[in-house]
Amino acid sequence: MKEPFLSALPLIHEIEAAGYEACFVGGAVRDFLLGRDIHDVDIATSATPAELKTIFSKTVDVGIEHGTIMVIQNGKSYEVTTYRSEGDYQDYRRPESVTFVRSLYEDLKRRDFTMNAIAMDKEGNFIDPFAGRLAVEKKVIVTVGSADERFQEDALRLMRAVRFVSQLGFHLEKQTEKAIKEHVDLLRHISVERITAEFEKLLDGKYKKNAFELLFHTGIYKRLPSLFNQEHVVQSVTKLEISPLKELDIWLLALYFSGEHPVTTLKKWRLPSKKIKLLSMALSYLMLRKDHFWSRDELFTAGKEIALLVETAFLTIKREDVQLAHLLDKYESLPIKSLKELTVNGNDLIRWTGKQSGPWIGKVLHEAAQAVINGEIANHKQEIRSWMENCRLI
Ligand SMILES: Nc1ccn([C@@H]2O[C@H](COP(=O)(O)OP(=O)(O)OP(=O)(O)O)[C@@H](O)[C@H]2O)c(=O)n1
């Protein structure tokens, strides 16, 4: 056995010494079998939360209504969950109340996929009643028992399936895929925040191209909080598969190609406001390089807003997001970030030319702003005027 299982092992010994069962379960066991990094281990037990509290002196009620408590030992915290049974699901979401059971089999039976329904005891032996290890070996995602029932119990599992495809490079078993297609409508019962959380994990997966193909193929894509232009998204994602770009960068690309105002799109996904601002700013920079940017004033305002928050935003940028950070740096160093910052305005143009105001003013100012941004001229009134005259814009 290896870390982080080893440091959690004393908990299992203590629970067993008190006369109950305990073992490792869930994603950690799956990832251990796959040789992936393991962050947190989950312990399942036949002891109820009340019984666990008599065994351990330091506990925190993190999700006691679902049977989960956190045990603090040697400065570390471990989630311990009482065996639960199925049948308490309401409205296609996770159950609001659960029934505690004493049987590990019952607990594993209510789990989503066979690869997630493997337990490991203190000696490193696997308890695998649904052939989860075989699924891991074959790289297949298959529900425990009836696919219809598992998805109807908790429709978020539709998203989880595709997220696992992206993270693990597995494929969906036939019946599981068929059931996803049939139950895609159930996603309307799931909160946007939970869908977004899964989608973001999907965006960080290595096999996102496969995952995106599945999103389209199963119809999940149409149920997502907002749509991106399919063709461009697929193209970007395909390219990204061989690049180091991560979740934030993909948002950026997808937003770049979407017809909608990016802030509107991101709000639909209920992303945290800090992230919305960070992305808006980076996108503003990208758009500044494109001609159509200036017709999108609101986008620009969003970009300016984030300039104020950039310090905080930088603190949240992960190392792998350096590309985005680089982009933000560039944005910050632009000579002007809005048409309003140009030293020439519409009144100047009317005065200089004697012409009537009209759409031509916007076009001329736009061209001058691009020239300033591209470093062709400085943002000085006289210099801009001479440049405009030379270019026969006025
Ligand atoms: N909708 C869900 C969510 C979770 N589970 C079960 O609860 C375990 C723990 O769930 P969670 O920590 O959310 O996901 P992991 O599978 O551990 O994956 P990861 O840690 O990579 O998010 C899963 O392995 C699975 O057995 C489930 O059956 N149905």
The ligand as a Tripos MOL2 file, in Angstrom:
@<TRIPOS>MOLECULE
LIG
   29    30     1     0     0
SMALL
NO_CHARGES

@<TRIPOS>ATOM
      1 N1        -23.1630   11.3060   -8.5190 N.pl3     1 LIG1
      2 C1        -22.3700   10.4680   -7.8730 C.ar      1 LIG1
      3 C2        -21.2070   10.9690   -7.2500 C.ar      1 LIG1
      4 C3        -20.3890   10.0750   -6.5680 C.ar      1 LIG1
      5 N2        -20.6930    8.7610   -6.5160 N.ar      1 LIG1
      6 C4        -19.8380    7.8220   -5.7700 C.3       1 LIG1
      7 O1        -19.1220    8.5070   -4.7600 O.3       1 LIG1
      8 C5        -17.7020    8.3770   -4.9560 C.3       1 LIG1
      9 C6        -16.9970    9.6550   -4.5840 C.3       1 LIG1
     10 O2        -17.4930   10.7260   -5.3420 O.3       1 LIG1
     11 P1        -16.6320   11.9970   -5.7630 P.3       1 LIG1
     12 O3        -15.5990   12.2400   -4.7350 O.co2     1 LIG1
     13 O4        -17.5910   13.0740   -6.1200 O.co2     1 LIG1
     14 O5        -15.9640   11.5770   -7.1370 O.3       1 LIG1
     15 P2        -14.8070   10.5840   -7.4530 P.3       1 LIG1
     16 O6        -15.3340    9.3980   -8.1730 O.co2     1 LIG1
     17 O7        -14.0480   10.3340   -6.2110 O.co2     1 LIG1
     18 O8        -13.9470   11.3440   -8.5220 O.3       1 LIG1
     19 P3        -13.0190   12.6050   -8.3200 P.3       1 LIG1
     20 O9        -12.4450   12.5370   -6.9460 O.co2     1 LIG1
     21 O10       -12.0240   12.4370   -9.4050 O.co2     1 LIG1
     22 O11       -13.9260   13.7700   -8.5250 O.co2     1 LIG1
     23 C7        -17.5600    8.0040   -6.4290 C.3       1 LIG1
     24 O12       -16.3670    7.3150   -6.6840 O.3       1 LIG1
     25 C8        -18.7680    7.1340   -6.6190 C.3       1 LIG1
     26 O13       -18.5630    5.8420   -6.0800 O.3       1 LIG1
     27 C9        -21.8360    8.2900   -7.1370 C.ar      1 LIG1
     28 O14       -22.0940    7.0920   -7.1050 O.2       1 LIG1
     29 N3        -22.6570    9.1540   -7.8080 N.ar      1 LIG1
@<TRIPOS>BOND
     1     1     2 1
     2     2     3 ar
     3     2    29 ar
     4     3     4 ar
     5     4     5 ar
     6     5     6 1
     7     5    27 ar
     8     6     7 1
     9     6    25 1
    10     7     8 1
    11     8     9 1
    12     8    23 1
    13     9    10 1
    14    10    11 1
    15    11    12 2
    16    11    13 1
    17    11    14 1
    18    14    15 1
    19    15    16 2
    20    15    17 1
    21    15    18 1
    22    18    19 1
    23    19    20 2
    24    19    21 1
    25    19    22 1
    26    23    24 1
    27    23    25 1
    28    25    26 1
    29    27    28 2
    30    27    29 ar
@<TRIPOS>SUBSTRUCTURE
     1 LIG1         1 GROUP 0 **** ****
